[in-house]
Amino acid sequence: MSNKVLTIFRNVLLILLTFGLPIGLLIYFRQDFRALEKLIPTTGIAGPLFSVLLMGILSATPIPTDPIVILNGAIFGPLVGILVSWMGNNLAAAIEYFIGKGIGSLADFSKQKRHLPFGLDKFPADSIIFLIFGRFIPQVGGKIVSIAGGVYHVPFGRYMWTAVVSNLFGSVLLSLGGYTILHRFLR
């Protein structure tokens, strides 16, 4: 296969995964989003794996994974909930980074960024402060940091270690919050 055919195949696959799969999930769960609450515990040992994969799938959508992190803490308990959420958020961060990298390549961003307004061509997307603390903006921070990291071609190693650190902090807070809500306030 030629490089052009592989590039077209990759782009079609990326579009299908980015738009088709999430739309299918939304249609499936449209009647009752609480079906996720029922589905995860019924999967037994596969429940944590299902949660990690679901977080990875949702990373390709604008849907935030924070509610699933809270649910993980409530369903799996504090320690397993933190671990499952952390792994899911790290998978999501890697997928979002590569989506951003693909967008940057498709748009030929390295050439186009010279024409960006407001000095965005000099945006410090590889700054450790941006990569760690940008994720703390509720609901959108992680996606913005991930897509920007990919588009601006932040080295993957730097991007991932900062994502791992900030995802651990977020997973601890939200999973413990979910566990606390279920076991202290709803009993």
QUILIN-V539660 format. One line per field, one symbol per residue. burial: 1 if it has 9 or more other ideal C-beta (glycine too) atoms within 8 Angstrom, else 0. A space follows every 50 residues. Layout:
burial->???
This chain:
burial->00000100111001111101110010001000001110110010001101 11111111110001110111111111010111111111111111111111 11110000100110010000000011000111011100001111111111 1101000111011111111111011111111100000
